[in-house]
Amino acid sequence: MKINRKILISLLVLASFGGAGIAVTRAFFTDRETVTGSKFTVGTLDMAVGTENGTISQPFVVENIGASGNIADGKTWEIKNVGTLPGRLFFKFANVVNAENGCNEPEKIVDTTCEAANDPGEVGQTLKFSVKLDDEEVITGKTLSDADAATYGSVWNSLPNVVIAPGQSKQVGIEWVASESDYGNEIQSDSVAFDAAFNLVQMNAGTIPAF
């Protein structure tokens, strides 16, 4: 059988290129791996005051002050970090209201302004308060007068950072005192109401947040 030499040469050239193409393809080694399951999860910053989560628990009411001459008592809260991130704790008194609650005859003798509209009561400025952190006194000698009440937060902010790790807690307490020589008829029926405000802040916060 007679074969056309041009056709045969053309087939050999194509076969040669085809073989070279296969050789080039096989010269690249490959392996593939996939890392699966990667994700970002945001941690939590959450605190419980006393036994309740999300609210300031364990309020207290002290009534009928004056049954004994010397006044002295205290209150302590447990502040627990129930989140997953460490946080810096802040404290202050908020919504402080000194009220007269009426003006009887003995009070009028020493407090000539007690019947005036919006006249503040005197009991807040009579009681001396201290704040304790884990039984260590960190703020002392202040009252709950309108002027003093606003300073508790700034004094706390000047303390070394109070950090609560996840699952850990701190004890924050207040104590108040007034001796029988510190007051008289001017505080009859007066009251002082307030909130004990706590704030737990992310550790890498650049500035102290207002609260």
SEMAR-685143 format. One record per residue (C-alpha): x, y, z; chain; residue number from 1. Coordinates in pm, 1 decimal, always signed. Example, Ala and Ser with C-alpha at 12.3 -4.5 7.8 and 13.67 -1.06 7.14 Angstrom:
BEGIN
<u:+1230.0 v:-450.0 w:+780.0 chaine:A num:1>
<u:+1367.0 v:-106.0 w:+714.0 chaine:A num:2>
***
This chain:
BEGIN
<u:+0.0 v:+0.0 w:+0.0 chaine:A num:1>
<u:+144.7 v:+333.9 w:-105.0 chaine:A num:2>
<u:+137.5 v:+608.1 w:+163.5 chaine:A num:3>
<u:+158.1 v:+974.1 w:+77.4 chaine:A num:4>
<u:+485.7 v:+1092.5 w:+230.2 chaine:A num:5>
<u:+354.5 v:+1449.0 w:+292.1 chaine:A num:6>
<u:+56.2 v:+1320.6 w:+487.9 chaine:A num:7>
<u:+278.3 v:+1089.6 w:+691.5 chaine:A num:8>
<u:+521.4 v:+1369.8 w:+778.3 chaine:A num:9>
<u:+230.0 v:+1595.2 w:+880.7 chaine:A num:10>
<u:+90.3 v:+1326.2 w:+1111.8 chaine:A num:11>
<u:+430.0 v:+1272.4 w:+1271.4 chaine:A num:12>
<u:+465.9 v:+1648.8 w:+1337.1 chaine:A num:13>
<u:+120.3 v:+1666.6 w:+1498.0 chaine:A num:14>
<u:+191.4 v:+1362.6 w:+1710.0 chaine:A num:15>
<u:+516.2 v:+1520.5 w:+1819.9 chaine:A num:16>
<u:+339.9 v:+1841.9 w:+1929.3 chaine:A num:17>
<u:+63.3 v:+1645.8 w:+2097.0 chaine:A num:18>
<u:+315.4 v:+1442.3 w:+2295.6 chaine:A num:19>
<u:+496.5 v:+1759.0 w:+2397.4 chaine:A num:20>
<u:+167.2 v:+1905.9 w:+2517.7 chaine:A num:21>
<u:+98.3 v:+1602.5 w:+2732.8 chaine:A num:22>
<u:+450.7 v:+1616.2 w:+2872.8 chaine:A num:23>
<u:+414.7 v:+1984.1 w:+2962.3 chaine:A num:24>
<u:+78.0 v:+1926.5 w:+3134.4 chaine:A num:25>
<u:+211.6 v:+1638.8 w:+3342.3 chaine:A num:26>
<u:+515.4 v:+1844.7 w:+3453.7 chaine:A num:27>
<u:+294.5 v:+2057.0 w:+3696.9 chaine:A num:28>
<u:+233.8 v:+1874.8 w:+4024.3 chaine:A num:29>
<u:-67.4 v:+1992.4 w:+4227.0 chaine:A num:30>
<u:-224.6 v:+1935.0 w:+4566.5 chaine:A num:31>
<u:-528.4 v:+2104.3 w:+4713.1 chaine:A num:32>
<u:-629.3 v:+2145.7 w:+5077.6 chaine:A num:33>
<u:-915.4 v:+2351.2 w:+5226.7 chaine:A num:34>
<u:-928.7 v:+2490.7 w:+5579.2 chaine:A num:35>
<u:-1295.7 v:+2473.7 w:+5679.2 chaine:A num:36>
<u:-1498.8 v:+2609.8 w:+5966.0 chaine:A num:37>
<u:-1324.7 v:+2946.1 w:+6016.9 chaine:A num:38>
<u:-1538.8 v:+3220.2 w:+6173.9 chaine:A num:39>
<u:-1531.7 v:+3530.2 w:+6394.6 chaine:A num:40>
<u:-1733.8 v:+3531.0 w:+6716.6 chaine:A num:41>
<u:-1793.3 v:+3845.9 w:+6918.2 chaine:A num:42>
<u:-1751.5 v:+3807.1 w:+7294.0 chaine:A num:43>
<u:-2000.2 v:+3933.6 w:+7551.4 chaine:A num:44>
<u:-1975.0 v:+4191.7 w:+7826.3 chaine:A num:45>
<u:-2248.9 v:+4145.4 w:+8082.5 chaine:A num:46>
<u:-2277.3 v:+4194.6 w:+8456.8 chaine:A num:47>
<u:-2510.5 v:+4090.5 w:+8733.6 chaine:A num:48>
<u:-2564.4 v:+4304.5 w:+9042.7 chaine:A num:49>
<u:-2660.9 v:+4091.4 w:+9338.5 chaine:A num:50>
<u:-2873.4 v:+3806.8 w:+9208.4 chaine:A num:51>
<u:-3038.2 v:+3976.7 w:+8912.8 chaine:A num:52>
<u:-2892.3 v:+4008.2 w:+8565.0 chaine:A num:53>
<u:-2946.5 v:+4327.4 w:+8370.3 chaine:A num:54>
<u:-3091.8 v:+4539.1 w:+8650.9 chaine:A num:55>
<u:-2960.2 v:+4713.2 w:+8959.3 chaine:A num:56>
<u:-3090.9 v:+4476.9 w:+9222.2 chaine:A num:57>
<u:-3122.3 v:+4487.3 w:+9597.9 chaine:A num:58>
<u:-3240.1 v:+4843.6 w:+9658.6 chaine:A num:59>
<u:-3287.3 v:+4942.3 w:+10019.2 chaine:A num:60>
<u:-3497.6 v:+5186.8 w:+10216.0 chaine:A num:61>
<u:-3398.3 v:+5327.1 w:+10554.8 chaine:A num:62>
<u:-3693.7 v:+5479.7 w:+10733.3 chaine:A num:63>
<u:-3767.0 v:+5661.6 w:+11058.9 chaine:A num:64>
<u:-3410.1 v:+5782.5 w:+11109.5 chaine:A num:65>
<u:-3371.9 v:+5935.8 w:+11451.7 chaine:A num:66>
<u:-3501.3 v:+5652.7 w:+11665.7 chaine:A num:67>
<u:-3149.3 v:+5644.8 w:+11807.0 chaine:A num:68>
<u:-2915.6 v:+5943.8 w:+11815.3 chaine:A num:69>
<u:-2622.7 v:+5797.7 w:+11624.5 chaine:A num:70>
<u:-2690.5 v:+5683.9 w:+11268.2 chaine:A num:71>
<u:-2461.9 v:+5422.7 w:+11112.3 chaine:A num:72>
<u:-2524.3 v:+5144.0 w:+10861.3 chaine:A num:73>
<u:-2413.2 v:+5012.5 w:+10524.8 chaine:A num:74>
<u:-2499.7 v:+4819.5 w:+10211.7 chaine:A num:75>
<u:-2287.8 v:+4593.7 w:+9988.4 chaine:A num:76>
<u:-2350.7 v:+4470.6 w:+9635.5 chaine:A num:77>
<u:-2176.9 v:+4185.7 w:+9454.2 chaine:A num:78>
<u:-2090.5 v:+4285.2 w:+9096.3 chaine:A num:79>
<u:-2026.7 v:+3975.9 w:+8883.1 chaine:A num:80>
<u:-1901.7 v:+3959.9 w:+8524.8 chaine:A num:81>
<u:-2127.3 v:+3700.1 w:+8363.2 chaine:A num:82>
<u:-1993.5 v:+3765.9 w:+8012.3 chaine:A num:83>
<u:-1689.7 v:+3626.8 w:+7829.0 chaine:A num:84>
<u:-1471.0 v:+3940.4 w:+7818.4 chaine:A num:85>
<u:-1292.7 v:+4127.2 w:+8098.5 chaine:A num:86>
<u:-1443.0 v:+4464.5 w:+8181.6 chaine:A num:87>
<u:-1357.8 v:+4780.0 w:+8372.6 chaine:A num:88>
<u:-1607.4 v:+4868.5 w:+8644.1 chaine:A num:89>
<u:-1737.2 v:+5220.6 w:+8705.2 chaine:A num:90>
<u:-1957.3 v:+5345.2 w:+8989.8 chaine:A num:91>
<u:-2143.5 v:+5662.4 w:+9080.6 chaine:A num:92>
<u:-2453.6 v:+5791.3 w:+9254.1 chaine:A num:93>
<u:-2725.5 v:+5902.2 w:+9012.6 chaine:A num:94>
<u:-3066.7 v:+6068.4 w:+9032.0 chaine:A num:95>
<u:-2999.0 v:+6210.9 w:+9377.6 chaine:A num:96>
<u:-3300.7 v:+6395.4 w:+9516.6 chaine:A num:97>
<u:-3294.1 v:+6577.9 w:+9849.2 chaine:A num:98>
<u:-3650.1 v:+6654.3 w:+9960.2 chaine:A num:99>
<u:-3805.6 v:+6845.7 w:+10248.5 chaine:A num:100>
<u:-4129.8 v:+6643.9 w:+10259.5 chaine:A num:101>
<u:-4309.2 v:+6906.2 w:+10458.3 chaine:A num:102>
<u:-4208.5 v:+7154.6 w:+10724.7 chaine:A num:103>
<u:-4341.0 v:+7109.4 w:+11077.4 chaine:A num:104>
<u:-4320.6 v:+7366.9 w:+11354.2 chaine:A num:105>
<u:-3994.6 v:+7240.3 w:+11514.6 chaine:A num:106>
<u:-3824.6 v:+7241.1 w:+11174.6 chaine:A num:107>
<u:-3938.3 v:+7594.9 w:+11094.6 chaine:A num:108>
<u:-3759.4 v:+7723.8 w:+11403.2 chaine:A num:109>
<u:-3414.5 v:+7630.9 w:+11264.9 chaine:A num:110>
<u:-3485.1 v:+7608.1 w:+10890.3 chaine:A num:111>
<u:-3657.3 v:+7928.2 w:+10782.1 chaine:A num:112>
<u:-3663.4 v:+7827.6 w:+10414.8 chaine:A num:113>
<u:-3816.6 v:+7482.0 w:+10450.7 chaine:A num:114>
<u:-4154.8 v:+7601.5 w:+10321.1 chaine:A num:115>
<u:-4007.5 v:+7754.5 w:+10006.8 chaine:A num:116>
<u:-4084.3 v:+7585.4 w:+9675.4 chaine:A num:117>
<u:-3813.4 v:+7337.6 w:+9566.1 chaine:A num:118>
<u:-3615.7 v:+7391.6 w:+9886.7 chaine:A num:119>
<u:-3388.7 v:+7085.6 w:+9923.1 chaine:A num:120>
<u:-3388.4 v:+6878.4 w:+10239.2 chaine:A num:121>
<u:-3086.0 v:+6865.9 w:+10466.0 chaine:A num:122>
<u:-3052.9 v:+6494.4 w:+10539.0 chaine:A num:123>
<u:-2833.8 v:+6430.6 w:+10232.5 chaine:A num:124>
<u:-2575.2 v:+6680.5 w:+10351.8 chaine:A num:125>
<u:-2594.3 v:+6549.4 w:+10708.2 chaine:A num:126>
<u:-2501.3 v:+6186.0 w:+10638.9 chaine:A num:127>
<u:-2131.8 v:+6117.0 w:+10567.0 chaine:A num:128>
<u:-2078.3 v:+5844.0 w:+10310.1 chaine:A num:129>
<u:-1785.2 v:+5620.1 w:+10225.7 chaine:A num:130>
<u:-1749.4 v:+5373.4 w:+9937.4 chaine:A num:131>
<u:-1567.6 v:+5043.1 w:+9974.1 chaine:A num:132>
<u:-1422.1 v:+4811.2 w:+9712.7 chaine:A num:133>
<u:-1367.0 v:+4457.9 w:+9842.8 chaine:A num:134>
<u:-1367.8 v:+4594.8 w:+10201.0 chaine:A num:135>
<u:-1110.7 v:+4865.1 w:+10120.1 chaine:A num:136>
<u:-1232.6 v:+5221.6 w:+10161.0 chaine:A num:137>
<u:-1174.6 v:+5406.8 w:+9832.8 chaine:A num:138>
<u:-1398.6 v:+5713.8 w:+9875.5 chaine:A num:139>
<u:-1455.2 v:+5873.8 w:+10212.8 chaine:A num:140>
<u:-1595.6 v:+6177.2 w:+10389.1 chaine:A num:141>
<u:-1848.4 v:+6281.9 w:+10126.1 chaine:A num:142>
<u:-2218.6 v:+6352.6 w:+10160.1 chaine:A num:143>
<u:-2516.8 v:+6327.6 w:+9928.1 chaine:A num:144>
<u:-2568.7 v:+6701.2 w:+9906.6 chaine:A num:145>
<u:-2633.3 v:+6816.8 w:+9551.9 chaine:A num:146>
<u:-2272.7 v:+6940.9 w:+9524.0 chaine:A num:147>
<u:-2104.7 v:+6630.0 w:+9665.0 chaine:A num:148>
<u:-2324.2 v:+6372.9 w:+9492.2 chaine:A num:149>
<u:-2189.7 v:+6457.8 w:+9148.8 chaine:A num:150>
<u:-1827.2 v:+6396.5 w:+9251.9 chaine:A num:151>
<u:-1839.1 v:+6026.8 w:+9340.1 chaine:A num:152>
<u:-1805.9 v:+5921.7 w:+8977.7 chaine:A num:153>
<u:-1503.2 v:+6142.2 w:+8908.5 chaine:A num:154>
<u:-1326.3 v:+6020.9 w:+9223.5 chaine:A num:155>
<u:-1392.2 v:+5657.5 w:+9121.3 chaine:A num:156>
<u:-1258.0 v:+5729.8 w:+8771.8 chaine:A num:157>
<u:-929.8 v:+5847.2 w:+8924.8 chaine:A num:158>
<u:-874.2 v:+5510.3 w:+9096.9 chaine:A num:159>
<u:-655.5 v:+5239.0 w:+8940.6 chaine:A num:160>
<u:-865.3 v:+5045.2 w:+8688.3 chaine:A num:161>
<u:-1113.1 v:+4814.8 w:+8860.6 chaine:A num:162>
<u:-1110.9 v:+4512.0 w:+8628.9 chaine:A num:163>
<u:-1346.2 v:+4215.8 w:+8659.2 chaine:A num:164>
<u:-1247.3 v:+3903.2 w:+8466.6 chaine:A num:165>
<u:-1515.1 v:+3674.1 w:+8318.2 chaine:A num:166>
<u:-1677.7 v:+3471.7 w:+8593.6 chaine:A num:167>
<u:-1522.9 v:+3687.3 w:+8866.4 chaine:A num:168>
<u:-1685.8 v:+3943.7 w:+9094.2 chaine:A num:169>
<u:-1613.7 v:+4250.3 w:+9306.2 chaine:A num:170>
<u:-1780.8 v:+4373.1 w:+9622.2 chaine:A num:171>
<u:-1888.3 v:+4738.0 w:+9619.2 chaine:A num:172>
<u:-2029.6 v:+4875.1 w:+9941.3 chaine:A num:173>
<u:-2142.8 v:+5205.0 w:+10086.1 chaine:A num:174>
<u:-2150.6 v:+5307.8 w:+10450.7 chaine:A num:175>
<u:-2315.3 v:+5611.1 w:+10605.7 chaine:A num:176>
<u:-2283.9 v:+5772.7 w:+10944.8 chaine:A num:177>
<u:-2403.9 v:+6073.7 w:+11141.6 chaine:A num:178>
<u:-2354.2 v:+6127.3 w:+11511.7 chaine:A num:179>
<u:-2624.4 v:+6276.9 w:+11731.2 chaine:A num:180>
<u:-2433.8 v:+6605.8 w:+11732.5 chaine:A num:181>
<u:-2442.3 v:+6632.8 w:+11349.5 chaine:A num:182>
<u:-2810.7 v:+6715.8 w:+11310.2 chaine:A num:183>
<u:-3120.4 v:+6856.7 w:+11472.4 chaine:A num:184>
<u:-3473.8 v:+6963.4 w:+11385.9 chaine:A num:185>
<u:-3367.4 v:+7082.7 w:+11039.6 chaine:A num:186>
<u:-3380.8 v:+6727.6 w:+10903.5 chaine:A num:187>
<u:-3722.2 v:+6631.3 w:+11042.1 chaine:A num:188>
<u:-3919.9 v:+6448.1 w:+10770.2 chaine:A num:189>
<u:-3641.7 v:+6514.7 w:+10512.4 chaine:A num:190>
<u:-3528.0 v:+6241.1 w:+10275.9 chaine:A num:191>
<u:-3259.6 v:+6168.5 w:+10020.4 chaine:A num:192>
<u:-3322.6 v:+5925.8 w:+9734.0 chaine:A num:193>
<u:-3061.5 v:+5800.5 w:+9488.1 chaine:A num:194>
<u:-2956.4 v:+5526.4 w:+9247.6 chaine:A num:195>
<u:-2633.3 v:+5330.5 w:+9284.1 chaine:A num:196>
<u:-2518.2 v:+5311.2 w:+8921.8 chaine:A num:197>
<u:-2266.9 v:+5054.9 w:+8794.2 chaine:A num:198>
<u:-2115.4 v:+5036.3 w:+8446.0 chaine:A num:199>
<u:-1894.1 v:+4759.1 w:+8302.7 chaine:A num:200>
<u:-1691.1 v:+4875.4 w:+8001.4 chaine:A num:201>
<u:-1483.6 v:+4691.4 w:+7742.4 chaine:A num:202>
<u:-1116.9 v:+4701.0 w:+7842.3 chaine:A num:203>
<u:-983.8 v:+4854.7 w:+7520.2 chaine:A num:204>
<u:-1228.3 v:+5145.9 w:+7524.3 chaine:A num:205>
<u:-1025.5 v:+5453.4 w:+7433.9 chaine:A num:206>
<u:-1217.4 v:+5696.1 w:+7653.9 chaine:A num:207>
<u:-1429.8 v:+5665.9 w:+7965.9 chaine:A num:208>
<u:-1789.0 v:+5649.7 w:+7844.2 chaine:A num:209>
<u:-2050.9 v:+5872.4 w:+8001.1 chaine:A num:210>
<u:-2326.8 v:+5692.7 w:+8186.0 chaine:A num:211>
***
